[in-house]
């Protein structure tokens, strides 16, 4: 599925930009960099939005992720998901492509530092020299915590996710990439790192590119109430 491919692509970007795969420990004044890749996927359910976590995304291929994601989403919608399956996420993806729209502002869920929003693919005209051609573009909206993540890194984030999912098969093309800054102040934090926590005792809360030949970046500073 497209979401499974997006999962794999985002995991590659998280590997290149570790500041997106981190959290802030306010009590100790540290930025914690995570040596694992657990990604939450927002799922629309009759009880509201829930975010199950797909674990070790970087170690699985797109087919494995597709099977796991389908099973996880079904159990989430039917209320059979366990609490621990919605904990320990490093980053979240919220895909509204099935509903529609052109852009939205996803809200970062602490202790994560970023969330990627995706809306419906649209076909736009691009020029190849003097020749116009239709190209499918995926609108991407990235919200992030500016205390750790610089605006320039946020703008580069989709470009850092170039990865081959299948032989000779392009991932997707990103366009209309808007970057949102939930916070605007930077603080001095020490750095530390942790390995993957256990499934039952993570102590973490859950919250939520592509071969981007053309990316239109819009930097939008916002504030959090």
N, C-alpha and C positions, 0 to 999 in steps of 0.2 A: 504494500500500500504506500501512497505518498508519505504518510506520516512515518512509516518505518524507515524510508529513505532519508527523511529529514532528521530522524533520530541519529542515524549513522553519520550524516554530514555534520550535524551539530557537535557530536562527540569528537570529531576531528578538529573542529574549531576550538573546543574546550582544551584539547591537548596542546594546541599552539598558543592559546591565550589563557594561562592558568588563573589569572586574576578573575576570570568569569566562573571558575570552578573553585570558589572559595566562600568563606563566611567570616563575619566579624565576631570575635569573642569580646564583648564590651567589658566583662568583669576583669579579664586579664589584659585588656588593651592589645589584643593580637588579631592579626589577619591569619586565618587558618586555611591553608591550601590543601585541597583534598587529592589524594593519590588514587582516586577511583572515580568512576563516571556513572552516577545514578541520575536519570533524568525523569522528571515528573511530566505526565501528560494530562492536561485538563480534559475531563470527560463530563459532558452534559447528562444529567440523570434526573429522574422525576423528583428527587430529593434536593436538587440543586447541583452546583458544581463540585466535583470531587477530583482529586489529583492522585491517582495511583502512580507508583514509581517503578520504572523499568530499570533494573539493576545491571551493572557491568555492560553498558551499551557498547563500550569500546572493544569488547572481546567477542561480540556477536556479529554475524552478517545480517544483511537486510532481510533475508528469508526467515531466519530465526526470530528476528525482531518483529516481523509481520505476524507470525504465528503467536508469539507471546503477547503482543499488543492486542490482538483480536480477543484472545482469551481473557486478558486482564480487563479490557474495556467491557466485555460482556458481564463479567462478575461484578464490576463496579456498577453497571446500570441495574442489575438485578438485586443489588444490596448484599452480595455475598463476599464482598471484599473485606479483608481483615485490616484492622487498624495499623498493624506494623507494615502492611504493604503500601501505606500512604505516608511513610516516614523515611527520612534519610536522603531526600533528594538533594542534588547539587545545583540543579538548573531546571527550569520548567518551560514547556512548549504549550502554547494555547492556539489550537488550529480552528479557526472559524470558517475555513474554506467551504465546508458543507452548508453553511448558513448563508454566507454572502458578505457583502460589504467591501470596502476598499482599504480601510485602515482603522485601527483602534489603538488605545493606549493600555496595554497590559500592565497590571500592578505587581511589582516585585513583592514576593512573600518572604519575609525574613525567616530564617537566617540566610536564605539565598541572596545573591547579589544581582541577579539578572533573570529576565524572562523574555522569551521570543514569542511574538504574536504573528500569526499567519492568516491571511485572508485569501479569497478566491482568486485562482489564476485567471489572468486576463491576457488577451492577445493584443499586442501593440505593434505598430509599424516602426521598424528601424531601417536605417539606410545603410546599405552595403555599397559604398561608393555612390554611384548615381542610381542604384537599384533599390527600390523599397521592398521589404520582405516582412511577412508577419512572424512575430516571435512571441511565444508564451512567456509571460512574466509573472512571478510570484511576489506579491506585496509582503514585505517583512517589517515588523515593528519591534524594535528592541528597547526595553526599559532596563535601566541599570542603576546601581548605587555609585554615585560619583565620588564617594569617600575612598573607594578603592580603584574604580575603573575610570580611566581617562576618556574624554570624548573622542580623541583620535583613535584609541584602541577600539572603542565601540564602533566607529566608522569602518575600521579595518576588519572587524570580526567576521563578516560574511566572506570576505576575500580570503581569510585564513582557513576556510572550511573546504577547500578543494580536495576532493577525494573520489577515487574511482570505486563505485559501488558494484558494478558489474563490468566485465571486460567490454571495452569499446562502447560504453553506454554512459552518456552524460547524465549528471544528476538532475539539475534544473537550472534555470536562469533567474537571478534575483533582480528585481527592480523595485522602485518606490520604497527604498529602505529608509525608514525614519528612526532616529535614535532619540529616546526620551531619557532625561536625567531626573530621577525622582529626588535626589538630594544634590545640593550645590556646594557643600562645604567639605573640605578634606581634613583629615585628622592624622596624627602620627601614630601608627600602629606597628608593633613588632610583627615579625613574620614567623609562622610555624607551619607544620604540615602534619597531617594524620593519614593513616591508612584506612581502608574501608572498615566501618564499624560493623558489628554483628547485626544480623537481621532483626533480632528481638531486643537488643540493647543499644540501639544506635544513639539514643539521647538527643536525636535531632528531629526537628519538626519538618513536615513537608510544606511546601507551598501549596512556580512553574518558572546549504548554502551551496554551498552551491558553487557550481562552476560559474561564478558571477562575471560574465563578460561585460555587463553593463550594470552599474549600480548607481542609482540616484540617491545621494545621501542628504537627509535633512536633519539638522541638529536642532532639537526642540528642548529647551530647558523648562522643566516643570517643577512644582513644589509639592511636597507631601503634607497633607493636613495632619 
